[in-house]
């Protein structure tokens, strides 16, 4: 006689979760969004030992809709902050010149180049963070061969099997009056 194995109750299985417990909280989210709105990058924020890893924050953005909305608002505020900072950098000329040992005022090209780089980097980031507000407006004009219109400006005739010869003559006469020689029947 063979012994039966005891039945395993599958409903009592526990699921083991790998990794650390989540630190997600409203206070932490508020701190992250506040620092982003103040111009800090997410990378810099996540280097802080009291903050979660960048991958955790990205995961929270996908899991918590409220956080993703607040994060988007913080990014818009960050663009505004960077714009204000950009203007300050451009207006600050305090280190653009220096006095040499013999008393001449010399332009410090390195400082000017660095300031230009800082301004250009912020302009690029601002345009990416808020393209509708700060991005370049791009319009496209589509033309046909040799710059001609794709859609003809010539009138379109609706001719069917029911069109009478008198209607046809009237249409041709109307086309001739538009100044189109190719439709002129008097030639």
C-alpha positions in Angstrom: 0.0 0.0 0.0 1.4 3.4 -1.0 1.2 6.4 1.3 -0.4 9.5 0.1 1.5 12.8 0.3 -0.2 15.4 2.4 -2.0 18.1 0.4 -0.3 21.4 0.3 -2.5 24.4 1.0 -1.3 26.9 -1.7 -3.4 29.7 -0.3 -1.1 30.0 2.7 2.1 30.5 0.7 3.9 33.7 1.5 5.4 35.8 -1.2 9.0 36.9 -0.5 9.8 40.4 -1.7 13.4 41.2 -2.6 15.0 44.5 -1.7 14.6 47.1 0.9 11.2 48.4 2.0 10.1 51.5 0.2 10.7 54.9 1.8 7.8 56.5 -0.1 6.0 59.2 1.9 4.3 62.5 1.2 7.0 64.4 3.2 9.8 62.8 1.1 7.9 63.5 -2.2 7.4 67.1 -1.1 11.1 67.4 -0.4 12.1 66.0 -3.7 9.7 68.2 -5.7 10.7 71.2 -3.7 14.4 70.7 -4.5 13.7 70.1 -8.2 11.6 73.3 -8.3 14.6 75.0 -6.7 16.8 74.1 -9.7 18.5 70.9 -8.4 18.8 67.9 -10.7 17.2 64.5 -9.7 20.7 63.0 -9.9 22.1 65.5 -7.3 19.1 65.0 -5.0 19.4 61.2 -5.1 23.1 61.5 -4.1 22.0 62.8 -0.7 22.2 60.0 1.8 18.8 60.9 3.2 17.1 60.6 -0.2 16.1 57.4 -2.1 18.0 56.2 -5.2 17.1 57.6 -8.6 15.7 54.2 -9.7 13.3 54.3 -6.7 12.1 57.7 -7.7 11.6 56.7 -11.3 9.6 53.6 -10.1 7.5 55.8 -7.8 6.7 58.0 -10.8 5.1 55.0 -12.6 3.3 53.7 -9.5 1.9 56.9 -7.9 -0.1 59.2 -10.1 -0.2 61.9 -7.5 3.6 62.0 -7.4 3.9 62.1 -11.2 1.6 65.1 -11.3 3.5 66.9 -8.6 6.8 66.0 -10.2 5.6 67.4 -13.6 4.7 70.7 -11.8 8.1 70.8 -10.1 9.8 70.3 -13.5 7.9 73.3 -14.9 8.9 75.4 -11.9 12.5 74.2 -12.4 12.4 75.6 -15.9 11.3 79.0 -14.6 14.0 78.9 -11.9 16.7 78.1 -14.5 15.4 80.9 -16.7 15.9 83.4 -13.8 19.3 81.9 -13.1 20.2 82.2 -16.8 19.5 86.0 -16.7 21.6 86.4 -13.6 24.5 84.7 -15.2 24.2 86.8 -18.3 24.0 90.0 -16.4 26.9 89.2 -14.0 30.0 90.8 -15.5 32.0 91.0 -12.2 34.7 88.6 -13.2 34.8 89.4 -16.9 37.9 91.6 -16.6 40.9 91.7 -14.3 43.8 94.0 -13.7 47.2 92.8 -14.8 50.4 93.3 -12.8 51.3 96.4 -14.9 47.8 97.9 -14.2 46.1 97.1 -17.5 42.5 95.9 -17.6 42.3 92.6 -19.4 39.3 90.7 -20.5 39.1 87.2 -19.0 38.0 85.2 -22.0 37.9 82.0 -20.0 35.3 83.4 -17.6 33.2 84.8 -20.5 33.3 81.4 -22.3 32.3 79.6 -19.2 29.4 82.0 -18.6 28.3 81.5 -22.2 28.4 77.7 -21.7 26.4 78.0 -18.5 23.8 80.1 -20.3 23.6 77.9 -23.4 23.2 74.7 -21.2 20.4 76.3 -19.3 18.7 77.5 -22.5 18.8 73.9 -23.8 17.5 72.4 -20.6 14.7 74.9 -20.3 13.6 74.2 -23.9 13.5 70.5 -23.1 11.7 70.9 -19.7 9.0 73.2 -21.0 9.0 73.1 -24.9 5.6 74.7 -25.3 6.6 77.7 -23.2 10.3 78.1 -23.9 11.0 75.9 -27.0 11.7 77.1 -30.5 8.6 77.4 -32.6 9.1 75.4 -35.8 6.8 75.8 -38.8 7.0 73.8 -42.0 5.9 74.9 -45.4 5.5 72.1 -47.8 5.7 72.8 -51.5 5.7 70.8 -54.7 8.4 70.6 -57.4 10.2 73.9 -58.1 8.4 75.6 -55.1 5.0 75.3 -56.7 1.8 74.6 -54.6 1.0 71.0 -54.0 -2.7 71.8 -54.5 -3.5 73.5 -57.7 -5.2 76.8 -57.5 -6.9 76.0 -60.8 -10.7 75.6 -60.6 -12.0 72.1 -60.5 -14.8 71.2 -62.8 -17.4 68.7 -61.7 -18.4 67.0 -64.9 -20.6 64.0 -64.9 -22.5 62.0 -67.5 -25.5 64.2 -66.8 -23.7 67.4 -67.8 -25.3 68.9 -70.9 -23.4 70.4 -73.8 -24.7 73.8 -72.8 -23.4 73.4 -69.3 -20.0 72.4 -70.7 -19.9 75.5 -73.0 -20.7 77.7 -70.0 -17.9 76.1 -67.9 -15.4 76.6 -70.7 -16.5 80.2 -71.1 -16.1 80.8 -67.4 -12.6 79.3 -67.4 -11.7 81.5 -70.4 -12.8 84.6 -68.4 -10.3 83.7 -65.6 -7.5 84.6 -67.9 -6.3 81.1 -68.5 -5.3 80.9 -72.2 -5.3 77.1 -72.2 -9.1 77.2 -71.6 -9.8 80.0 -74.1 -12.1 78.5 -76.8 -11.9 81.6 -79.1 -8.4 80.7 -80.3 
